[in-house]
């Protein structure tokens, strides 16, 4: 059993982490025409399982493209993973917080922590990437924060790791300006759910429509 399969086992076995509606119960968003969150994830629940935490850190480490000098925790559920990565690489740990949050709206971010001034590799850690707006907004605010510290940094130095991605990593990297890597992708989760009979292939096709606005997905 590889890491992805183990992580999917944890995601589906931890009560409340993955929630999904039957297609008949999914209501379309009147503005977009797409189903309104047919699958919901509470990634913070992963941190309650010691083995799951260790697995996520190990998988994130394998995806790093450079040794980070600064690690930014974007979501509330990723401080643990971010702190371990920062400790393992003797990097600065910074926490990014939204001042306020509403559906589809993003305020400026508060950034807590400090940098040395010579960061060449910056890693953003998030639990879930959907539209990419949070990561993109975070990158812009982090850039402003670094400039306020007298540091001008090219966006090529930014990379990001998420536990789950609703979209293709390459496409999202182009959209956000952050080279993104995800541990689990939507198509992998759907295939796992079909294979374990959590839902049918027809139901999975409905869930996949949540991602169709980003790329053409065929289950």
N, C-alpha and C positions, 0 to 999 in steps of 0.2 A: 504494500500500500504506500503510495507516494504522499508527499506533503499536502498537495491539493486535496486529495481524497480524504486524508485525515482531517483537514480543516473543514471540509464540507460535512464530514461526520459530526464534528463538534457543532457547526452552525445549525444543523437540523435537529440535533439531539438536545441542545440547550433550550429549555422551555421559554418561548417568547422571543427568541432571537430572530427567527424567520417566520413571518406571518404572511399568508397569502389568501386571497379571496377566490371563491369560485367565479368563473366568468359571468355567470348569471347575476352575481351580486356586484359586479364592477360597474360603476357609474362613469360615463364619459365626461371629461372636462368640457364644458360648453365653449370655452375659448379656443382650445387646441384640438378638440375632437379625440384626444388620446385618453385611454383609461387613467383614472386617478389612482395612482399608487397601488397597483394590483398586488405587488409584493413589497412588504415593509421589513426593514432590518433594524434591529437594536444591537449594534455591534458592541456596545458597552458591556453587554452580558458576557462576552468572551473573556473579559478580564477576571470573571469569577472562577474560571477553571484554570488551575495551575498549568496543566499540560497544554491547554490551548494557548495560554500566554507564551509559553516557551516555544511552541511551534510557530506562532506568528513572528516572534523576534527572529527565529532562525530563518524563516522564509524571507523576511524583510532584509536581513543581512545578506542573503544570497543574491538579492536584486540590486544591491548598491552598486553604482557604477564608479564610485570614487569613495575615498575615506573622508567622511564629513568633518568639517571644522565647526559647523553649526547645524543643529537639528531643531526645526520648528514644529511643535505639536499644534495641528490645526483644529482638531475636534476634541471634545471633552473625553472621549473614550480612548484616546491614543497617548495620553501622558505616560502611561507605564511603558509602552513600547519605545516611545521617543526617549525617555530617560535611560533605558537600558542601552539603546544605540549610542546615545551621547556618552554614557559611561564607558562603553566598550572601546570607543574611538577617541576618548579624552576630548570630546567636542563640547561646545557651549550648547546648553539647552534653553530654548526660548518657547514661551507659550503664547499662542495667538488666540485672542478672544473677540468675538463679535460684540459690539456695543448693544446691538439690538437685532432681533431676527423676526422677519415676517415672511410669509410664503412669497417667494419670487423677489424679495427685496433684501438688499444687503447694505448694512451700515459700514462705517469704517471699523477697523480692527484695533483693539488695544494689544500691544505687544509687551510682554513682561520678560525681562532677561537682559543679558548684555553680550556684546561681541568683542573680539580682540582687535579687529580692524584689518586682519590679513586673511579673512575667509576666502578660500578659493573653491570650496565645495559646500553647497548649502542644500540640505535635504528637508523637504516638507513632508510631514507624515499626516495622513488623514484616514478616517475609517471607511468612508464611502464616497466615491466620485459619481455624481449623476449628470448634471448639466455641465459641470466644470466651472460654474460661476464662482463658487467658494474658493477654489484653488487659484483661479485667475485673480480674484480680488485680493486674496491673501498675498500673492506674489507682488502685486502692485504696492500694497501697504508695507510689505517687508522691504521693498526697494526704497520707499520713502523713509522708512525707519533707518535703514542703513545709511542713506544720504544724510540724515540728521546726525548720524554718528561720524560723518566725514568719510563714508565708504561708498564709492561708486562701483557698482558691480554689474557685469553683463548678465543678461537673463540666461545665457548659455550655462552659467554656473549653477542654475537651479535644477534640481531633480526632485521627483516626488514619488512616494510609495503609498498606496492605499490598500486596505484589506479587500475591498470589493469595488468593482467598477461596472457601471451600467453601460459602458460604451467601449469602443475600440481604443486601446492605449495610444496608438500612433495618431489617430484623429484627435483625441483629447489633448495630446501633447502639443499639436499644432494650434489648437484652439486656445489653450491656456498659457502657452509660452513656458511651460514647465515640462521637462521630459519625464513622463509618468510611467510607472510600472504598477500593476495590480496583482495581488496574490490570487484572487478569484475573479473571473469575468462572468457576465450574465449567462453566456451560452454554456459555460461549464456548469454553472449552478442548475440551469434548466435541464441539461442532459443528466445530471446527477439525480435531480428530482424525478425525472421520467423513469430512470433505471431503477430507483428505489420505490417507485409507485406512490410518491407523494402527490403527484398529479399526472394527468394524461398528456400525451403529445399535443392533442388539440388544445388543452388548457394552457400548456406551455407556449403554444403559438400565440395565444391571447396575451400572455404575460410579456412575450417578446415585443409586442407592439409598443411597449413603453419605451423601447430603445430605437424605434424606427425613425424618429425624428433626427437621429444622429447617424445612423448607417443602416443599410439594408441587411436585415437579419433573417435567415431562413433556418428554422429548426430542423 
